[in-house]
């Protein structure tokens, strides 16, 4: 499994916590660190930019799952779901993570990385990831599994029908939104490693 980490500037101090928690909880996973990792790092990415990055990485299938977040988790949640095929859950505690994995079966989570983070926040992250990736999606409660599977399929259909193709979306995003993303070296390294793909060609031509 390839997991992308995509946190904005306000949570750059938590980047290391996210990476450490993923490595402890999911041994063997490949982690793409596309988030902001250092205070004062330039360019500054807000949740608008990190949501765009999540849309690219998931839409191009350069990762299987995206872990993002911002101060409250709400901004990245909203931003990431502007893109086709991105199903994001707001995760505040381990039970949220397990229920999201069982009921919604999405491919992206948004974490509150400032609000309520507090003492032992790094431990909470580890427990969240342990529950998020522990079990295959079955449904909860099990007697509602069939209905929930239908709902997941319907959401995928709605996402596909309500968005233009990803390439068209990316080509039409204003330059001022793209500017800091195109200067964010961790993201551009991933793009350049996949330069043969149609999505990478669109980005590299911007």
Backbone as CSV, one residue per row, in Angstrom:
resi,resn,N_x,N_y,N_z,CA_x,CA_y,CA_z,C_x,C_y,C_z
1,UNK,0.838,-1.196,0.000,0.000,0.000,0.000,0.869,1.240,0.000
2,UNK,0.500,2.200,-0.827,1.200,3.483,-0.870,0.299,4.544,-0.257
3,UNK,0.803,5.204,0.768,0.034,6.207,1.511,0.722,7.555,1.365
4,UNK,-0.031,8.560,0.919,0.503,9.914,0.802,0.149,10.718,2.044
5,UNK,1.098,11.461,2.549,0.885,12.373,3.676,0.918,13.790,3.126
6,UNK,-0.160,14.561,3.405,-0.309,15.871,2.770,-0.869,16.854,3.803
7,UNK,-0.016,17.403,4.642,-0.474,18.376,5.639,-0.082,19.783,5.222
8,UNK,-0.896,20.760,5.638,-0.636,22.151,5.269,0.351,22.805,6.229
9,UNK,0.610,24.107,5.991,1.637,24.825,6.735,1.339,24.919,8.223
10,UNK,0.064,25.070,8.618,-0.257,25.261,10.036,0.035,24.012,10.859
11,UNK,0.195,22.882,10.176,0.437,21.620,10.875,1.796,21.037,10.528
12,UNK,2.726,21.881,10.054,4.018,21.339,9.631,4.748,20.667,10.789
13,UNK,4.538,21.145,12.019,5.202,20.539,13.172,4.688,19.136,13.462
14,UNK,3.528,18.778,12.894,2.945,17.447,13.128,3.322,16.459,12.023
15,UNK,4.002,16.908,10.985,4.348,16.026,9.881,5.131,14.806,10.363
16,UNK,6.120,15.034,11.201,6.922,13.931,11.727,6.099,12.968,12.548
17,UNK,5.136,13.491,13.314,4.252,12.623,14.105,3.429,11.709,13.201
18,UNK,2.918,12.277,12.089,2.101,11.487,11.163,2.945,10.370,10.557
19,UNK,4.133,10.704,10.079,5.004,9.707,9.461,5.348,8.610,10.465
20,UNK,5.735,9.002,11.671,6.120,8.014,12.690,4.950,7.104,13.047
21,UNK,3.752,7.683,13.164,2.581,6.882,13.515,2.228,5.895,12.412
22,UNK,2.340,6.327,11.151,2.072,5.416,10.032,3.101,4.290,10.002
23,UNK,4.359,4.620,10.176,5.405,3.593,10.138,5.232,2.578,11.258
24,UNK,4.782,3.046,12.435,4.575,2.131,13.564,3.333,1.268,13.382
25,UNK,2.312,1.832,12.722,1.023,1.147,12.628,0.896,0.253,11.407
26,UNK,1.600,0.600,10.310,1.451,-0.134,9.055,2.838,-0.477,8.520
27,UNK,3.513,-1.427,9.130,4.854,-1.797,8.647,4.795,-2.241,7.186
28,UNK,5.758,-1.792,6.414,5.821,-2.187,5.017,5.122,-1.261,4.049
29,UNK,4.333,-0.329,4.563,3.655,0.615,3.677,4.678,1.576,3.080
30,UNK,4.473,1.937,1.824,5.295,2.978,1.202,4.654,4.317,1.491
31,UNK,5.405,5.230,2.067,4.861,6.529,2.452,5.451,7.613,1.548
32,UNK,4.567,8.343,0.883,4.964,9.502,0.085,4.719,10.745,0.924
33,UNK,5.772,11.394,1.347,5.616,12.572,2.198,5.535,13.819,1.322
34,UNK,4.305,14.214,0.993,4.083,15.401,0.174,3.611,16.582,1.013
35,UNK,3.714,16.457,2.332,3.261,17.526,3.214,4.355,18.522,3.523
36,UNK,3.981,19.546,4.278,4.951,20.535,4.739,5.562,20.031,6.039
37,UNK,6.893,20.037,6.099,7.577,19.384,7.209,8.389,20.314,8.099
38,UNK,8.638,21.559,7.662,9.520,22.452,8.411,8.860,23.806,8.633
39,UNK,8.925,24.355,9.854,8.464,25.723,10.073,9.219,26.685,9.166
40,UNK,8.498,27.615,8.572,9.113,28.586,7.686,9.382,28.082,6.291
41,UNK,9.014,26.830,6.029,9.221,26.252,4.694,8.417,27.026,3.657
42,UNK,9.022,27.244,2.516,8.363,27.916,1.400,8.310,26.980,0.206
43,UNK,7.270,27.062,-0.601,6.123,27.962,-0.489,5.151,27.492,0.587
44,UNK,4.258,28.382,0.997,3.255,28.052,1.999,2.052,27.393,1.332
45,UNK,1.706,26.203,1.805,0.536,25.505,1.296,-0.600,25.588,2.314
46,UNK,-1.775,26.027,1.855,-2.972,25.995,2.693,-3.753,24.733,2.356
47,UNK,-4.907,24.564,3.031,-5.717,23.377,2.756,-6.246,23.359,1.323
48,UNK,-6.341,24.521,0.689,-6.742,24.557,-0.721,-5.716,23.810,-1.573
49,UNK,-4.438,24.072,-1.302,-3.366,23.448,-2.073,-3.213,21.966,-1.744
50,UNK,-3.317,21.622,-0.465,-3.145,20.210,-0.102,-4.324,19.369,-0.603
51,UNK,-5.517,19.959,-0.658,-6.650,19.245,-1.249,-6.420,18.972,-2.723
52,UNK,-5.847,19.944,-3.425,-5.493,19.765,-4.836,-4.468,18.643,-4.995
53,UNK,-3.461,18.633,-4.137,-2.439,17.582,-4.203,-3.067,16.210,-3.978
54,UNK,-3.973,16.116,-3.012,-4.655,14.838,-2.764,-5.440,14.404,-3.995
55,UNK,-6.134,15.348,-4.628,-6.898,15.028,-5.824,-6.017,14.489,-6.936
56,UNK,-4.826,15.078,-7.087,-3.886,14.618,-8.117,-3.356,13.228,-7.784
57,UNK,-2.845,13.053,-6.571,-2.185,11.793,-6.218,-3.151,10.611,-6.257
58,UNK,-4.382,10.835,-5.775,-5.368,9.755,-5.807,-5.917,9.553,-7.216
59,UNK,-6.201,10.661,-7.903,-6.778,10.565,-9.238,-5.837,9.951,-10.249
60,UNK,-4.543,10.209,-10.089,-3.539,9.626,-10.981,-3.131,8.222,-10.534
61,UNK,-3.645,7.794,-9.399,-3.320,6.484,-8.814,-1.835,6.374,-8.461
62,UNK,-1.257,7.482,-8.034,0.122,7.468,-7.559,0.176,7.091,-6.084
63,UNK,-0.972,7.049,-5.433,-1.070,6.516,-4.082,-2.396,5.780,-3.957
64,UNK,-2.475,4.926,-2.957,-3.705,4.184,-2.689,-4.587,4.897,-1.677
65,UNK,-3.957,5.678,-0.817,-4.669,6.322,0.281,-3.953,7.626,0.599
66,UNK,-4.719,8.652,0.974,-4.137,9.944,1.339,-4.505,10.296,2.773
67,UNK,-3.517,10.757,3.515,-3.704,11.236,4.884,-3.361,12.718,4.876
68,UNK,-4.350,13.540,5.111,-4.139,14.981,5.128,-4.684,15.588,6.396
69,UNK,-4.708,16.898,6.405,-5.233,17.574,7.574,-4.835,19.028,7.597
70,UNK,-5.436,19.718,8.539,-5.155,21.139,8.734,-5.450,21.428,10.194
71,UNK,-5.680,22.681,10.540,-5.902,23.006,11.941,-7.072,22.255,12.555
72,UNK,-8.211,22.286,11.874,-9.418,21.619,12.386,-9.751,20.345,11.628
73,UNK,-9.150,20.155,10.475,-9.495,19.031,9.609,-10.610,19.341,8.628
74,UNK,-11.372,20.405,8.887,-12.515,20.718,8.033,-12.088,21.218,6.658
75,UNK,-11.061,22.054,6.602,-10.647,22.647,5.334,-10.161,21.605,4.344
76,UNK,-9.276,20.719,4.787,-8.771,19.682,3.895,-9.894,18.742,3.469
77,UNK,-10.797,18.446,4.381,-11.963,17.613,4.043,-12.726,18.210,2.860
78,UNK,-13.048,19.500,2.961,-13.828,20.176,1.918,-13.031,20.264,0.619
79,UNK,-11.769,20.668,0.719,-10.945,20.884,-0.468,-10.703,19.587,-1.233
80,UNK,-10.377,18.516,-0.521,-10.028,17.263,-1.199,-11.209,16.672,-1.948
81,UNK,-12.422,16.878,-1.456,-13.580,16.272,-2.100,-14.123,17.090,-3.267
82,UNK,-13.369,18.099,-3.690,-13.707,18.794,-4.923,-13.232,18.019,-6.149
83,UNK,-12.568,16.899,-5.935,-11.945,16.154,-7.027,-12.582,14.780,-7.180
84,UNK,-12.679,14.291,-8.418,-13.377,13.031,-8.662,-12.719,11.851,-7.969
85,UNK,-13.556,11.003,-7.389,-13.074,9.763,-6.792,-12.441,9.898,-5.437
86,UNK,-12.420,11.099,-4.866,-11.832,11.289,-3.536,-12.956,11.233,-2.503
87,UNK,-12.879,10.253,-1.616,-13.889,10.070,-0.566,-13.177,10.238,0.767
88,UNK,-13.419,11.370,1.421,-12.652,11.769,2.608,-13.515,11.717,3.858
89,UNK,-12.927,11.267,4.949,-13.586,11.281,6.246,-12.840,12.156,7.228
90,UNK,-13.579,12.868,8.079,-12.982,13.657,9.158,-12.776,12.724,10.347
91,UNK,-11.530,12.539,10.745,-11.185,11.558,11.775,-10.580,12.284,12.978
92,UNK,-11.235,12.153,14.113,-10.761,12.807,15.329,-10.247,11.814,16.367
93,UNK,-10.729,10.568,16.292,-10.344,9.567,17.280,-10.366,8.183,16.637
94,UNK,-9.787,7.188,17.287,-9.700,5.858,16.683,-11.045,5.258,16.288
95,UNK,-12.093,5.471,17.065,-13.390,4.911,16.693,-13.888,5.511,15.381
96,UNK,-13.674,6.818,15.173,-14.018,7.432,13.878,-13.314,6.699,12.743
97,UNK,-12.036,6.395,12.956,-11.235,5.754,11.913,-11.793,4.377,11.574
98,UNK,-12.102,3.586,12.578,-12.596,2.232,12.331,-13.956,2.267,11.647
99,UNK,-14.849,3.137,12.118,-16.177,3.224,11.510,-16.104,3.727,10.074
100,UNK,-15.216,4.685,9.808,-15.034,5.164,8.439,-14.566,4.029,7.538
101,UNK,-13.640,3.222,8.038,-13.126,2.116,7.231,-14.201,1.063,6.975
102,UNK,-15.075,0.856,7.928,-16.078,-0.199,7.805,-17.325,0.248,7.037
103,UNK,-17.761,1.480,7.253,-19.028,1.946,6.675,-18.803,2.668,5.353
104,UNK,-17.853,3.594,5.329,-17.666,4.456,4.159,-16.612,3.941,3.194
105,UNK,-15.592,3.264,3.717,-14.565,2.681,2.873,-13.895,3.671,1.938
106,UNK,-13.629,4.886,2.425,-13.050,5.922,1.581,-11.559,5.732,1.353
107,UNK,-10.976,6.693,0.644,-9.556,6.599,0.301,-8.733,7.774,0.809
108,UNK,-9.313,8.546,1.730,-8.629,9.750,2.203,-9.187,10.112,3.577
109,UNK,-8.320,10.551,4.479,-8.794,11.037,5.773,-8.221,12.418,6.040
110,UNK,-9.008,13.194,6.779,-8.578,14.526,7.194,-8.490,14.542,8.710
111,UNK,-7.363,15.008,9.221,-7.092,15.019,10.654,-7.087,16.444,11.191
112,UNK,-7.592,16.602,12.402,-7.471,17.885,13.112,-6.086,17.899,13.753
113,UNK,-5.183,18.697,13.204,-3.789,18.641,13.633,-3.385,19.782,14.556
114,UNK,-4.314,20.690,14.844,-4.069,21.728,15.839,-5.168,21.718,16.896
115,UNK,-6.420,21.849,16.485,-7.545,21.857,17.428,-7.616,20.520,18.167
116,UNK,-7.469,20.589,19.490,-7.594,19.397,20.313,-6.443,18.416,20.202
117,UNK,-5.348,18.812,19.536,-4.254,17.854,19.352,-3.645,17.487,20.697
118,UNK,-3.159,18.471,21.395,-2.803,18.323,22.798,-1.796,17.247,23.169
119,UNK,-1.759,17.005,24.462,-0.851,16.013,25.058,-1.212,14.626,24.549
120,UNK,-0.228,13.851,24.147,-0.401,12.497,23.606,-1.091,12.498,22.242
121,UNK,-1.064,13.633,21.546,-1.639,13.682,20.205,-0.966,12.702,19.260
122,UNK,0.336,12.501,19.427,1.047,11.551,18.572,0.583,10.120,18.828
123,UNK,0.236,9.815,20.080,-0.272,8.480,20.410,-1.658,8.290,19.798
124,UNK,-2.482,9.325,19.867,-3.810,9.249,19.252,-3.698,8.966,17.756
125,UNK,-2.729,9.607,17.088,-2.515,9.349,15.662,-2.193,7.880,15.412
126,UNK,-1.324,7.312,16.224,-0.956,5.906,16.043,-2.171,5.002,16.203
127,UNK,-2.987,5.271,17.225,-4.187,4.457,17.442,-5.181,4.638,16.292
128,UNK,-5.285,5.874,15.774,-6.166,6.125,14.622,-5.748,5.258,13.436
129,UNK,-4.464,5.252,13.117,-4.007,4.489,11.956,-4.132,2.984,12.183
130,UNK,-3.912,2.547,13.420,-4.084,1.124,13.711,-5.507,0.674,13.416
131,UNK,-6.490,1.485,13.795,-7.898,1.130,13.566,-8.304,1.358,12.113
132,UNK,-7.758,2.384,11.492,-8.136,2.730,10.125,-7.768,1.622,9.142
133,UNK,-6.602,1.024,9.336,-6.098,0.047,8.370,-6.148,-1.392,8.884
134,UNK,-6.835,-1.620,10.015,-6.791,-2.943,10.638,-7.602,-3.991,9.895
135,UNK,-8.838,-3.644,9.539,-9.772,-4.636,9.014,-10.217,-4.290,7.603
136,UNK,-10.444,-5.289,6.761,-11.069,-5.013,5.465,-12.477,-4.478,5.661
137,UNK,-12.971,-3.708,4.706,-14.305,-3.125,4.816,-15.365,-4.218,4.758
138,UNK,-16.158,-4.318,5.818,-17.223,-5.316,5.875,-18.588,-4.686,6.097
139,UNK,-18.614,-3.524,6.716,-19.869,-2.899,7.119,-20.045,-2.998,8.615
140,UNK,-20.765,-2.034,9.174,-21.082,-2.071,10.601,-22.390,-1.333,10.838
141,UNK,-23.317,-1.945,11.574,-23.314,-3.357,11.983,-23.431,-4.275,10.777
142,UNK,-23.058,-5.538,10.948,-22.959,-6.444,9.809,-24.283,-6.645,9.081
143,UNK,-25.392,-6.514,9.807,-26.687,-6.689,9.140,-26.999,-5.567,8.152
144,UNK,-26.217,-4.493,8.202,-26.405,-3.397,7.249,-25.307,-3.370,6.185
145,UNK,-24.485,-4.407,6.146,-23.340,-4.422,5.240,-23.755,-4.283,3.778
146,UNK,-24.822,-4.975,3.368,-25.235,-4.914,1.961,-25.700,-3.512,1.588
147,UNK,-26.495,-2.892,2.449,-26.964,-1.532,2.198,-25.806,-0.552,2.125
148,UNK,-24.836,-0.707,3.014,-23.691,0.200,3.030,-22.810,0.014,1.798
149,UNK,-22.682,-1.228,1.333,-21.922,-1.474,0.103,-22.594,-0.784,-1.083
150,UNK,-23.925,-0.830,-1.138,-24.657,-0.130,-2.197,-24.424,1.365,-2.108
151,UNK,-24.447,1.902,-0.905,-24.224,3.342,-0.726,-22.832,3.745,-1.176
152,UNK,-21.814,2.944,-0.867,-20.449,3.255,-1.314,-20.376,3.287,-2.836
153,UNK,-21.035,2.333,-3.482,-21.032,2.302,-4.947,-21.758,3.511,-5.521
154,UNK,-22.870,3.901,-4.907,-23.613,5.063,-5.379,-22.786,6.337,-5.247
155,UNK,-22.046,6.466,-4.137,-21.205,7.653,-3.946,-20.128,7.724,-5.023
156,UNK,-19.531,6.585,-5.356,-18.536,6.567,-6.430,-19.167,6.996,-7.753
157,UNK,-20.388,6.520,-8.014,-21.080,6.906,-9.238,-21.381,8.394,-9.249
158,UNK,-21.868,8.920,-8.134,-22.163,10.354,-8.051,-20.903,11.183,-8.249
159,UNK,-19.793,10.744,-7.656,-18.543,11.483,-7.799,-18.103,11.519,-9.261
160,UNK,-18.205,10.382,-9.932,-17.802,10.332,-11.342,-18.718,11.173,-12.222
161,UNK,-20.035,11.149,-11.943,-20.993,11.865,-12.791,-21.004,13.366,-12.528
162,UNK,-20.583,13.782,-11.350,-20.682,15.197,-10.992,-19.372,15.962,-11.191
163,UNK,-18.355,15.300,-11.710,-17.077,15.955,-11.982,-16.690,15.773,-13.449
164,UNK,-15.981,16.752,-13.955,-15.314,16.573,-15.236,-14.120,15.633,-15.045
165,UNK,-13.546,15.101,-16.126,-12.330,14.300,-15.991,-11.223,15.097,-15.296
166,UNK,-10.404,14.393,-14.528,-9.381,15.060,-13.727,-8.465,15.935,-14.572
167,UNK,-8.040,15.452,-15.718,-7.146,16.240,-16.569,-7.741,17.578,-16.949
168,UNK,-9.038,17.600,-17.268,-9.710,18.861,-17.614,-9.744,19.800,-16.422
169,UNK,-10.009,19.240,-15.257,-10.064,20.066,-14.047,-8.705,20.715,-13.792
170,UNK,-7.651,19.913,-13.833,-6.310,20.424,-13.532,-5.895,21.517,-14.508
171,UNK,-6.219,21.341,-15.781,-5.840,22.328,-16.788,-6.600,23.641,-16.624
172,UNK,-7.722,23.604,-15.917,-8.574,24.784,-15.785,-8.427,25.478,-14.432
173,UNK,-7.587,24.964,-13.557,-7.391,25.583,-12.240,-6.558,26.852,-12.407
174,UNK,-6.972,27.973,-11.800,-6.244,29.243,-11.965,-4.779,29.147,-11.563
175,UNK,-3.964,29.893,-12.259,-2.514,29.858,-12.045,-2.138,30.229,-10.622
176,UNK,-2.909,31.140,-9.996,-2.545,31.558,-8.642,-2.744,30.446,-7.618
177,UNK,-3.639,29.500,-7.910,-3.792,28.341,-7.029,-2.662,27.350,-7.272
178,UNK,-2.310,27.151,-8.524,-1.252,26.215,-8.875,0.123,26.679,-8.385
179,UNK,0.361,27.999,-8.366,1.719,28.532,-8.193,2.484,27.907,-7.023
180,UNK,1.956,27.922,-5.791,2.742,27.332,-4.701,2.870,25.820,-4.809
181,UNK,1.863,25.163,-5.380,1.916,23.706,-5.528,3.044,23.311,-6.473
182,UNK,3.192,24.059,-7.560,4.236,23.756,-8.544,5.632,24.053,-8.015
183,UNK,5.712,24.826,-6.940,7.009,25.131,-6.321,7.289,24.247,-5.101
184,UNK,6.326,23.380,-4.765,6.487,22.500,-3.600,7.258,21.255,-4.051
185,UNK,8.533,21.206,-3.728,9.423,20.187,-4.269,8.993,18.755,-3.933
186,UNK,8.495,18.448,-2.719,8.079,17.061,-2.464,6.989,16.583,-3.417
187,UNK,6.050,17.469,-3.751,5.008,17.095,-4.711,5.580,16.968,-6.112
188,UNK,6.385,17.932,-6.523,6.912,17.909,-7.877,7.864,16.730,-8.100
189,UNK,8.531,16.272,-7.050,9.356,15.071,-7.179,8.489,13.876,-7.582
190,UNK,7.309,13.769,-6.973,6.395,12.670,-7.301,5.914,12.798,-8.742
191,UNK,5.575,14.030,-9.132,5.130,14.265,-10.511,6.221,13.853,-11.498
192,UNK,7.434,14.270,-11.244,8.537,13.991,-12.168,8.871,12.504,-12.227
193,UNK,8.673,11.801,-11.113,8.894,10.354,-11.111,7.855,9.622,-11.961
194,UNK,6.741,10.286,-12.228,5.668,9.696,-13.034,5.471,10.472,-14.331
195,UNK,6.563,11.039,-14.846,6.484,11.966,-15.972,5.868,11.360,-17.221
196,UNK,5.838,10.038,-17.312,5.270,9.375,-18.485,3.746,9.412,-18.505
197,UNK,3.108,9.703,-17.354,1.647,9.622,-17.271,0.993,10.878,-17.832
198,UNK,-0.248,10.737,-18.266,-0.972,11.875,-18.847,-1.164,12.994,-17.831
199,UNK,-1.458,12.631,-16.582,-1.664,13.658,-15.545,-0.372,14.422,-15.302
200,UNK,0.755,13.730,-15.217,2.038,14.408,-15.007,2.347,15.343,-16.174
201,UNK,2.050,14.925,-17.384,2.327,15.765,-18.550,1.526,17.064,-18.481
202,UNK,0.283,16.994,-18.010,-0.535,18.198,-17.858,0.093,19.145,-16.851
203,UNK,0.517,18.578,-15.711,1.098,19.407,-14.639,2.426,20.003,-15.085
204,UNK,3.258,19.214,-15.699,4.584,19.694,-16.107,4.497,20.752,-17.205
205,UNK,3.368,20.804,-17.906,3.185,21.802,-18.964,2.609,23.112,-18.450
206,UNK,2.223,23.163,-17.179,1.610,24.377,-16.631,2.645,25.495,-16.484
